[in-house]
Amino acid sequence: MSTVLSDIKWSLRWALSGIVIGITAFCYNYYFIASVFPGYGLITAPARFSLSFFSEETAFWPKMAIFLSGQYFGYLIIIFTMKRLFLLLKKS
């Protein structure tokens, strides 16, 4: 059980990188409209998925909060799952 908790703590810390990646990608797309950020759809998929449940008329700041929380929780799930899979494969 303690390894699961340590994996969760580790994943919680590394999921913050998802927020940094999301903010960077959003700012790039927001300020550099003429060019497209390569891989924007892939690296912000968790955030865009969480936004898909809300309407287009949602105000900017609540939408940004949804974007960042979706990005965080999406990366948390992905990082935790990959860490557990790697540990299982390492033990095999």
MIPA-197435 format. One line per field, with one value per atom (N, C-alpha, C, O, CB): chain; y, z negated, x. Coordinates in nm, 3 decimals. Glycine has a CB too. Layout:
MIPA-197435
cadena: [A:...]
py: [Y:...]
pz: [Z:...]
px: [X:...]
END
This chain:
MIPA-197435
cadena: [A:A:A:A:A:A:A:A:A:A:A:A:A:A:A:A:A:A:A:A:A:A:A:A:A:A:A:A:A:A:A:A:A:A:A:A:A:A:A:A:A:A:A:A:A:A:A:A:A:A:A:A:A:A:A:A:A:A:A:A:A:A:A:A:A:A:A:A:A:A:A:A:A:A:A:A:A:A:A:A:A:A:A:A:A:A:A:A:A:A:A:A:A:A:A:A:A:A:A:A:A:A:A:A:A:A:A:A:A:A:A:A:A:A:A:A:A:A:A:A:A:A:A:A:A:A:A:A:A:A:A:A:A:A:A:A:A:A:A:A:A:A:A:A:A:A:A:A:A:A:A:A:A:A:A:A:A:A:A:A:A:A:A:A:A:A:A:A:A:A:A:A:A:A:A:A:A:A:A:A:A:A:A:A:A:A:A:A:A:A:A:A:A:A:A:A:A:A:A:A:A:A:A:A:A:A:A:A:A:A:A:A:A:A:A:A:A:A:A:A:A:A:A:A:A:A:A:A:A:A:A:A:A:A:A:A:A:A:A:A:A:A:A:A:A:A:A:A:A:A:A:A:A:A:A:A:A:A:A:A:A:A:A:A:A:A:A:A:A:A:A:A:A:A:A:A:A:A:A:A:A:A:A:A:A:A:A:A:A:A:A:A:A:A:A:A:A:A:A:A:A:A:A:A:A:A:A:A:A:A:A:A:A:A:A:A:A:A:A:A:A:A:A:A:A:A:A:A:A:A:A:A:A:A:A:A:A:A:A:A:A:A:A:A:A:A:A:A:A:A:A:A:A:A:A:A:A:A:A:A:A:A:A:A:A:A:A:A:A:A:A:A:A:A:A:A:A:A:A:A:A:A:A:A:A:A:A:A:A:A:A:A:A:A:A:A:A:A:A:A:A:A:A:A:A:A:A:A:A:A:A:A:A:A:A:A:A:A:A:A:A:A:A:A:A:A:A:A:A:A:A:A:A:A:A:A:A:A:A:A:A:A:A:A:A:A:A:A:A:A:A:A:A:A:A:A:A:A:A:A]
py: [-0.120:0.000:0.126:0.226:0.000:0.121:0.240:0.273:0.390:0.221:0.171:0.201:0.273:0.358:0.072:0.240:0.310:0.455:0.544:0.242:0.480:0.618:0.696:0.813:0.619:0.633:0.704:0.730:0.833:0.624:0.637:0.659:0.773:0.850:0.531:0.782:0.891:1.024:1.121:0.868:1.031:1.156:1.196:1.313:1.140:1.099:1.125:1.176:1.271:0.997:1.115:1.156:1.293:1.372:1.053:1.323:1.455:1.565:1.670:1.463:1.541:1.640:1.656:1.768:1.602:1.544:1.551:1.598:1.646:1.416:1.588:1.637:1.789:1.845:1.591:1.855:2.001:2.039:2.149:2.055:1.948:1.975:1.985:2.057:1.865:1.915:1.926:2.065:2.115:1.827:2.129:2.267:2.360:2.447:2.311:2.344:2.427:2.408:2.505:2.395:2.284:2.255:2.317:2.375:2.104:2.305:2.361:2.512:2.568:2.320:2.579:2.725:2.770:2.865:2.779:2.701:2.736:2.719:2.807:2.649:2.606:2.581:2.681:2.730:2.438:2.711:2.806:2.945:3.009:2.812:2.990:3.123:3.131:3.232:3.158:3.027:3.026:3.038:3.119:2.898:2.956:2.962:3.093:3.142:2.846:3.151:3.274:3.395:3.480:3.298:3.402:3.519:3.504:3.605:3.549:3.383:3.361:3.291:3.177:3.275:3.362:3.306:3.264:3.167:3.407:3.334:3.306:3.168:3.106:3.412:3.119:2.987:2.890:2.930:2.997:2.764:2.660:2.591:2.555:2.557:2.574:2.504:2.356:2.293:2.525:2.299:2.158:2.067:2.077:2.119:1.982:1.888:1.945:1.882:1.834:2.064:2.128:2.038:2.026:2.261:1.975:1.888:1.770:1.726:1.838:1.717:1.601:1.637:1.571:1.532:1.742:1.772:1.840:1.841:1.860:1.896:1.956:1.873:1.925:2.097:1.748:1.662:1.651:1.659:1.524:1.633:1.625:1.753:1.749:1.594:1.867:1.996:2.016:2.060:2.111:1.985:2.002:1.905:1.938:1.982:1.785:1.690:1.745:1.736:1.555:1.802:1.857:1.978:2.000:1.897:2.054:2.169:2.127:2.204:2.262:2.006:1.962:1.948:1.940:1.830:1.946:1.933:2.068:2.073:1.862:2.177:2.310:2.382:2.346:2.391:2.484:2.555:2.657:2.692:2.625:2.703:2.805:2.938:3.021:2.822:2.960:3.089:3.103:3.206:3.108:3.003:3.011:3.123:3.138:2.874:3.200:3.312:3.261:3.144:3.394:3.353:3.315:3.254:3.146:3.436:3.319:3.272:3.139:3.055:3.376:3.117:2.983:2.877:2.765:2.979:2.916:2.823:2.792:2.678:2.880:2.892:2.869:2.779:2.695:3.003:2.797:2.710:2.565:2.472:2.761:2.548:2.414:2.355:2.238:2.418:2.438:2.395:2.344:2.236:2.512:2.423:2.386:2.268:2.183:2.505:2.261:2.147:2.019:1.913:2.171:2.029:1.912:1.866:1.747:1.943:1.962:1.930:1.861:1.762:2.059:1.913:1.855:1.712:1.620:1.942:1.694:1.561:1.461:1.342:1.569:1.508:1.419:1.370:1.251:1.489:1.463:1.424:1.339:1.248:1.549:1.367:1.286:1.141:1.050:1.342:1.120:0.985:0.915:0.798:0.988:0.987:0.928:0.893:0.784:1.024:0.984:0.961:0.846:0.760:1.088:0.845:0.738:0.602:0.504:0.766:0.597:0.471:0.421:0.302:0.487:0.511:0.470:0.424:0.327:0.586:0.493:0.451:0.313:0.230:0.552:0.287:0.155:0.047:-0.064:0.156:0.078:-0.020:-0.052:-0.168:0.031:0.050:0.027:-0.056:-0.142:0.160:-0.031:-0.113:-0.257:-0.349:-0.054:-0.278:-0.415:-0.486:-0.604:-0.413:-0.416:-0.476:-0.503:-0.601:-0.386:-0.417:-0.435:-0.558:-0.630:-0.310:-0.583:-0.699:-0.830:-0.935:-0.684:-0.823:-0.946:-1.000:-1.103:-0.921]
pz: [0.000:0.000:0.000:0.061:-0.119:-0.068:-0.074:0.062:0.091:-0.178:0.146:0.279:0.364:0.446:0.349:0.344:0.418:0.375:0.458:0.396:0.244:0.195:0.244:0.281:0.042:0.245:0.295:0.445:0.494:0.264:0.518:0.661:0.684:0.778:0.728:0.599:0.611:0.582:0.654:0.514:0.476:0.444:0.558:0.595:0.314:0.612:0.723:0.845:0.911:0.760:0.873:0.986:0.964:1.058:1.010:0.840:0.810:0.839:0.892:0.665:0.805:0.831:0.980:1.030:0.759:1.051:1.192:1.276:1.388:1.241:1.226:1.300:1.311:1.399:1.231:1.225:1.237:1.369:1.420:1.119:1.422:1.553:1.660:1.759:1.590:1.643:1.737:1.740:1.845:1.702:1.623:1.617:1.688:1.764:1.471:1.666:1.731:1.883:1.959:1.678:1.926:2.069:2.126:2.234:2.094:2.053:2.098:2.109:2.207:2.005:2.009:2.013:2.128:2.199:1.878:2.146:2.255:2.391:2.476:2.248:2.409:2.537:2.559:2.670:2.541:2.454:2.467:2.503:2.593:2.339:2.431:2.459:2.600:2.668:2.358:2.644:2.780:2.881:2.973:2.805:2.863:2.957:2.946:3.047:2.931:2.829:2.809:2.871:2.932:2.661:2.854:2.900:3.040:3.104:2.804:3.087:3.221:3.309:3.350:3.211:3.338:3.416:3.556:3.610:3.426:3.615:3.751:3.764:3.871:3.799:3.660:3.667:3.574:3.478:3.632:3.603:3.523:3.437:3.485:3.615:3.309:3.217:3.255:3.251:3.067:3.291:3.330:3.214:3.105:3.383:3.235:3.133:3.029:2.926:3.064:3.056:2.959:2.922:2.804:3.015:3.020:2.994:2.906:2.826:3.124:2.921:2.842:2.699:2.604:2.910:2.682:2.546:2.460:2.337:2.553:2.522:2.444:2.452:2.422:2.492:2.490:2.502:2.372:2.377:2.548:2.256:2.133:2.105:2.060:2.014:2.131:2.107:2.204:2.164:2.120:2.330:2.429:2.405:2.431:2.569:2.354:2.318:2.205:2.210:2.278:2.104:1.992:2.036:1.982:1.877:2.131:2.182:2.270:2.291:2.260:2.322:2.413:2.344:2.412:2.476:2.212:2.138:2.111:2.055:2.007:2.150:2.122:2.254:2.359:2.035:2.247:2.369:2.411:2.335:2.348:2.534:2.587:2.516:2.516:2.737:2.456:2.393:2.253:2.189:2.387:2.205:2.074:2.075:2.172:2.035:1.969:1.960:1.963:1.938:1.831:1.994:2.013:1.888:1.898:2.055:1.772:1.653:1.600:1.560:1.544:1.596:1.559:1.660:1.624:1.545:1.787:1.890:1.873:1.895:2.031:1.834:1.811:1.690:1.691:1.791:1.585:1.468:1.505:1.459:1.355:1.587:1.633:1.718:1.705:1.713:1.805:1.892:1.809:1.834:1.982:1.710:1.630:1.537:1.518:1.548:1.479:1.392:1.474:1.430:1.312:1.593:1.681:1.724:1.732:1.803:1.752:1.791:1.675:1.695:1.833:1.554:1.436:1.411:1.398:1.312:1.404:1.372:1.484:1.458:1.344:1.609:1.720:1.713:1.729:1.852:1.689:1.676:1.552:1.554:1.672:1.444:1.323:1.352:1.313:1.212:1.419:1.452:1.545:1.525:1.515:1.646:1.741:1.674:1.695:1.858:1.595:1.529:1.429:1.426:1.457:1.348:1.250:1.319:1.276:1.161:1.424:1.494:1.558:1.549:1.601:1.621:1.684:1.579:1.602:1.766:1.466:1.361:1.309:1.290:1.245:1.284:1.236:1.341:1.306:1.197:1.468:1.574:1.584:1.599:1.707:1.575:1.580:1.461:1.476:1.583:1.343:1.226:1.243:1.207:1.099:1.298:1.322:1.426:1.411:1.367:1.530:1.633:1.580:1.618:1.755:1.491:1.432:1.342:1.338:1.352:1.271:1.182:1.259:1.211:1.085:1.378:1.457:1.517:1.585:1.567]
px: [0.081:0.000:0.085:0.048:-0.092:0.198:0.282:0.343:0.370:0.394:0.367:0.419:0.315:0.349:0.464:0.187:0.082:0.076:0.063:-0.056:0.087:0.085:0.206:0.194:0.081:0.323:0.440:0.428:0.474:0.569:0.368:0.345:0.245:0.260:0.294:0.145:0.047:0.114:0.093:-0.072:0.195:0.266:0.359:0.367:0.346:0.429:0.520:0.443:0.486:0.599:0.330:0.246:0.185:0.174:0.136:0.146:0.090:0.190:0.154:0.045:0.316:0.420:0.446:0.455:0.549:0.458:0.490:0.372:0.392:0.535:0.250:0.134:0.136:0.071:0.004:0.209:0.224:0.291:0.270:0.306:0.372:0.432:0.324:0.343:0.533:0.213:0.102:0.044:0.004:-0.005:0.037:-0.012:0.085:0.042:-0.032:0.213:0.313:0.306:0.311:0.456:0.295:0.285:0.157:0.159:0.287:0.046:-0.080:-0.078:-0.127:-0.190:-0.021:-0.011:0.079:0.046:0.044:0.190:0.281:0.213:0.222:0.408:0.146:0.079:-0.034:-0.053:0.025:-0.110:-0.220:-0.168:-0.220:-0.302:-0.065:-0.009:0.047:0.030:0.101:0.113:0.167:0.053:0.060:0.250:-0.050:-0.163:-0.239:-0.292:-0.258:-0.246:-0.321:-0.250:-0.314:-0.345:-0.119:-0.045:0.014:0.043:0.064:0.033:0.091:-0.011:0.007:0.222:-0.118:-0.229:-0.184:-0.237:-0.342:-0.089:-0.048:0.016:0.009:0.049:0.078:0.141:0.071:0.005:0.291:0.087:0.022:0.127:0.235:-0.052:0.095:0.185:0.184:0.079:0.142:0.299:0.301:0.262:0.320:0.439:0.167:0.124:0.029:0.006:0.242:-0.026:-0.115:-0.233:-0.267:-0.168:-0.292:-0.407:-0.372:-0.454:-0.465:-0.253:-0.212:-0.175:-0.219:-0.095:-0.095:-0.048:-0.153:-0.142:0.075:-0.256:-0.364:-0.493:-0.601:-0.391:-0.483:-0.601:-0.680:-0.803:-0.560:-0.616:-0.696:-0.774:-0.888:-0.605:-0.712:-0.778:-0.893:-1.001:-0.677:-0.872:-0.977:-1.093:-1.208:-0.922:-1.061:-1.167:-1.253:-1.376:-1.107:-1.189:-1.266:-1.350:-1.458:-1.173:-1.301:-1.376:-1.494:-1.587:-1.284:-1.489:-1.595:-1.730:-1.833:-1.557:-1.732:-1.857:-1.924:-2.033:-1.832:-1.859:-1.911:-1.938:-1.884:-1.811:-2.022:-2.062:-1.956:-1.866:-2.196:-1.971:-1.881:-1.899:-1.807:-1.904:-2.015:-2.044:-1.986:-2.005:-2.191:-1.917:-1.854:-1.750:-1.675:-1.789:-1.746:-1.652:-1.507:-1.480:-1.678:-1.415:-1.275:-1.211:-1.151:-1.196:-1.222:-1.150:-1.203:-1.123:-1.157:-1.335:-1.379:-1.334:-1.301:-1.532:-1.334:-1.289:-1.140:-1.097:-1.316:-1.062:-0.919:-0.898:-0.808:-0.846:-0.979:-0.969:-1.004:-0.939:-1.062:-1.105:-1.142:-1.030:-0.997:-1.274:-0.973:-0.863:-0.746:-0.693:-0.818:-0.705:-0.588:-0.615:-0.528:-0.542:-0.735:-0.765:-0.778:-0.735:-0.894:-0.836:-0.844:-0.706:-0.678:-0.929:-0.620:-0.482:-0.411:-0.341:-0.406:-0.428:-0.362:-0.410:-0.329:-0.388:-0.541:-0.594:-0.569:-0.548:-0.742:-0.571:-0.539:-0.396:-0.368:-0.564:-0.304:-0.163:-0.141:-0.058:-0.074:-0.213:-0.201:-0.238:-0.165:-0.290:-0.349:-0.393:-0.294:-0.260:-0.531:-0.248:-0.154:-0.022:0.030:-0.130:0.031:0.161:0.150:0.238:0.209:0.045:0.028:0.014:0.075:-0.094:-0.066:-0.086:0.043:0.075:-0.194:0.117:0.243:0.345:0.418:0.300:0.351:0.446:0.412:0.501:0.445:0.282:0.242:0.267:0.308:0.094:0.244:0.271:0.419:0.456:0.221:0.502:0.646:0.694:0.781:0.721:0.636:0.673:0.629:0.702:0.611:0.510:0.463:0.548:0.577:0.319:0.587:0.671:0.811:0.874:0.679:0.859:0.992:0.995:1.095:1.033:0.885:0.879:0.866:0.908:0.761:0.808:0.786:0.914:0.910:0.687]
END
